[in-house]
């Protein structure tokens, strides 16, 4: 059975981590394009704000307060989508967080909590979604990271969790294809994105964390996610900078050297970490914002990502043009 995906304006889209950052940007963009959206997060205030903004612009949205590390919470989200909209067509596993600091200084209980959200949250969401989509067809989109291809110092546990997400997604995709299930399973791998991600992360460094350049606007990721909700893709890296990071793994010892030289200071702001600093590892903090506080240039477009999304259409168009030229030449010789 082939995978047939609806146009986004005909879809119901479930998005976890929808109270801020990439999730919020994706929800707003989906609603603007006509989709009905199910906003999922732990932060009730952030969800309520997002819903008001979406409905104020003419969109349709419902909210579901849930911790993706809790399977019953995730199953309740699916039921809420069925009750409100009759089901769903795309499920986006976006909820995630990070911990900054040397691995030896990060308590194991914090690392376990990170895996509960970043890895097990994806597992719970994916399994819940495909149980429904196997009967109805649709897409599951897991938001991973380029750190699944190339681990990042000072974010070791985060990198490990994204490696796990990649392996889980790749293995399950093969099983779904073998079964000929009508489900598209995509892994989105963003590079550095200007969201509140560093602000929400737990920090064991002496300085406040920040993204290393180049940094992209969250709308770049949102556009890629919605593209994959309509077009079945295996995976997609977001941002040319992310592609460069992933490609470095082809020469791992060189990559080690480059990262040792750049990524220790490149992930630190020029101000000390606040002693009273709050984070979202165990409790949600400060939702409601798409953009973060990155101090440098933020790229609003990624030519690499646009080319990657539309490469098939480009090939098909080129083939059609070529065929037309050949046909015209043949007719001209008659």
TIBA-667060 format. One record per residue (C-alpha): z, x negated, y negated; residue in one letter. Coordinates in steps of 0.25 Angstrom, whole numbers, padded with zeros to 4 digits, always signed. Each point is the difference from the previous one (the first is absolute). Example, Ala and Ser with C-alpha at 12.3 -4.5 7.8 and 13.67 -1.06 7.14 Angstrom:
% TIBA-667060
+0031-0049+0018A
-0002-0006-0014S
This chain:
% TIBA-667060
+0000+0000+0000X
-0004-0006-0013X
+0009-0001-0013X
-0004+0010-0011X
+0007-0001-0013X
+0000+0011-0011X
-0003-0003-0014X
+0013-0003-0008X
-0001+0013-0008X
+0001+0008+0014X
+0012-0008+0005X
+0015+0001+0001X
+0006-0014-0002X
+0014-0005+0004X
+0004-0012-0007X
+0013-0007+0003X
+0007-0009-0011X
-0006+0010-0010X
+0010-0001-0011X
-0005-0013-0006X
-0010-0011+0001X
-0012+0001+0009X
+0005+0013+0006X
+0001+0007-0013X
-0013-0005-0005X
-0007+0005+0013X
+0007+0013-0001X
-0005+0002-0015X
-0014-0004+0003X
-0001+0008+0012X
+0005+0012-0007X
-0010-0003-0012X
-0011+0000+0011X
+0004+0014+0005X
+0009-0003+0012X
+0013+0007+0003X
+0010-0011+0001X
+0014-0001+0007X
+0009-0010-0007X
+0010-0007+0009X
+0011-0009-0004X
+0015-0002+0000X
+0001+0002-0015X
+0000+0014-0004X
+0000-0001-0015X
-0012-0009+0001X
-0007+0010+0009X
+0003+0011-0009X
-0006-0007-0012X
-0012-0003+0008X
-0002+0014+0004X
+0002+0005-0015X
-0011-0010-0004X
-0010+0004+0010X
+0002+0015-0001X
+0000-0002-0016X
-0014-0006+0002X
-0005+0012+0009X
+0003-0006+0013X
+0007+0005+0012X
+0012-0007+0006X
+0013+0002+0008X
+0011-0010+0002X
+0008-0005+0013X
+0012-0008-0002X
+0000-0009+0013X
+0004-0014+0005X
-0011-0005+0008X
+0009-0008+0009X
+0006+0013+0005X
-0010+0007+0010X
+0006+0014-0002X
-0003-0002-0015X
-0014-0004+0002X
-0003+0012+0010X
+0006+0009-0010X
-0010-0005-0010X
-0012+0004+0009X
+0006+0014+0003X
+0002+0002-0015X
-0015-0004-0002X
-0004+0011+0010X
+0009+0010-0006X
-0005-0002-0014X
-0015-0003+0002X
-0003+0003+0015X
+0000-0014+0004X
-0005-0014-0005X
-0013-0008+0000X
+0005-0014-0004X
+0013-0007+0002X
+0003-0012-0009X
+0012-0009+0005X
+0003-0007-0013X
+0015-0001-0001X
+0005-0014+0000X
+0009-0011-0007X
+0002-0014+0000X
+0011-0011+0000X
-0001-0013-0008X
+0007-0012+0004X
+0000-0012+0010X
+0001+0006+0014X
+0013-0007+0003X
+0007+0006-0012X
-0005+0015+0004X
+0011+0007+0008X
-0006+0005+0013X
+0005+0014-0003X
-0009+0001-0012X
-0012-0005+0008X
+0003+0011+0010X
+0000+0010-0010X
-0013-0005-0006X
-0006+0001+0014X
+0005+0014+0001X
-0008+0004-0012X
-0012-0009+0000X
-0003+0000+0015X
+0007+0012+0007X
-0003+0009-0012X
-0015-0003+0002X
+0002+0002+0015X
+0007+0014-0002X
-0010+0004-0010X
-0012-0004+0008X
+0005+0006+0013X
+0004+0013-0007X
-0014+0001-0006X
-0008-0003+0012X
+0007+0011+0008X
-0006+0010-0010X
-0013-0007-0003X
-0004-0002+0014X
-0002+0016+0000X
-0006+0001-0014X
-0006-0013-0003X
+0003-0009-0012X
+0004-0013-0005X
+0013-0009+0000X
+0000-0011-0010X
+0011-0010+0001X
+0003-0009-0012X
+0003-0014+0004X
-0002-0013-0008X
-0008-0012+0000X
+0013-0007+0004X
-0004+0006+0014X
-0011-0011+0000X
+0007-0011-0007X
+0016+0000-0001X
+0006-0003-0013X
+0012-0009-0003X
+0012+0007-0006X
-0005+0013+0006X
+0001-0004+0015X
+0006+0013+0005X
-0009+0008-0008X
-0012-0008+0006X
+0005+0002+0014X
+0001+0015-0002X
-0014+0001-0005X
-0005-0009+0012X
+0007+0010+0009X
-0007+0012-0007X
-0014-0007+0002X
+0003-0002+0014X
+0004+0014+0003X
-0011+0006-0008X
-0011-0009+0007X
+0006+0003+0014X
+0001+0015-0003X
-0014+0001-0006X
-0006-0006+0013X
+0007+0010+0008X
-0004+0012-0008X
-0015-0005+0001X
+0001-0002+0015X
+0005+0015+0000X
-0011+0004-0009X
+0011+0007-0009X
-0006+0006-0013X
+0010-0009-0008X
-0004-0011-0010X
+0011-0011-0001X
-0001-0009-0012X
+0008-0012-0004X
+0000-0002-0015X
+0004-0014-0004X
+0003-0001-0015X
+0002-0013-0007X
+0010-0001-0012X
+0000+0014-0007X
+0007+0003-0013X
+0011+0010+0005X
+0015+0000-0001X
+0000-0007+0014X
+0007-0013-0005X
+0010+0008-0008X
+0003+0009+0012X
+0002-0012+0010X
+0013-0006+0004X
+0001-0014-0006X
+0007-0013+0005X
-0007-0009-0010X
+0006-0006-0012X
-0011+0006-0009X
-0006+0014-0001X
-0012+0002+0009X
-0014+0002-0004X
-0014+0001+0006X
-0009-0012+0001X
-0013+0001-0008X
-0010+0006+0001X
+0006+0014-0001X
-0007+0013+0001X
+0002+0014-0005X
+0005+0010+0010X
-0012+0009-0002X
-0008-0011+0007X
+0008+0003+0012X
+0000+0015-0002X
-0015+0000+0000X
-0001-0008+0012X
+0009+0009+0008X
-0007+0013-0004X
-0013-0007+0003X
+0005-0002+0014X
+0005+0014+0001X
-0015+0004-0001X
-0006-0011+0007X
+0005-0006+0014X
+0003-0015-0002X
+0007-0010+0009X
+0007-0007-0012X
-0002-0004-0014X
+0006-0011-0009X
+0003+0005-0014X
-0003-0011-0011X
-0008-0013+0000X
+0013-0007-0001X
+0005+0006+0012X
-0013-0004+0008X
+0002-0014-0004X
+0015+0000+0005X
-0004+0006+0013X
-0012-0010+0001X
+0009-0012-0001X
+0006+0003+0013X
-0014-0006+0006X
+0006-0014-0004X
+0014+0003+0002X
+0006-0014-0003X
-0008-0001-0013X
+0005+0014-0003X
+0015-0005+0003X
-0002-0011-0010X
-0006+0009-0011X
+0011+0011+0002X
+0011-0011-0001X
-0006-0005-0013X
-0002+0014-0006X
+0008+0011+0006X
+0014-0004-0002X
-0001+0000-0015X
-0011+0010+0000X
+0009+0011+0005X
+0011-0002-0011X
+0001+0004-0014X
+0006-0008-0011X
+0013+0007+0000X
+0012+0000+0009X
+0003+0011+0010X
+0010+0010-0005X
+0013+0000+0007X
+0001+0016-0001X
-0014+0001+0005X
-0003+0013+0008X
-0011+0001+0010X
-0006+0010+0010X
+0003-0006+0013X
+0010+0010+0004X
+0000+0011-0011X
-0012+0003-0009X
+0000-0005-0014X
-0008+0003-0013X
-0012+0008+0006X
-0010+0007-0009X
-0009-0012-0005X
-0013-0005+0005X
-0001-0013-0007X
+0010-0011+0001X
+0004-0011-0011X
-0009-0011+0004X
-0001-0009-0013X
-0014-0005+0002X
-0014+0006+0001X
-0002+0012+0009X
-0014+0002+0006X
-0005+0014-0001X
-0012-0002+0009X
-0003-0008+0013X
-0015-0003+0002X
+0004-0006+0014X
+0007+0013+0004X
-0011+0009-0006X
-0011-0008+0008X
+0008+0001+0013X
+0002+0015-0001X
-0015+0002-0003X
-0006-0011+0008X
-0005+0010+0011X
-0007+0009-0011X
-0006-0012-0006X
-0006-0004+0013X
-0005+0014+0003X
-0006+0001-0014X
-0007-0014+0001X
-0005+0004+0014X
-0006+0013-0006X
-0006-0007-0011X
-0006-0010+0009X
-0006+0011+0009X
-0006+0007-0012X
-0006-0013-0005X
-0006-0002+0014X
-0005+0014+0001X
-0006+0000-0014X
-0008-0013+0003X
-0005+0006+0013X
-0005+0012-0007X
-0006-0009-0011X
-0009-0007+0011X
-0005+0013+0005X
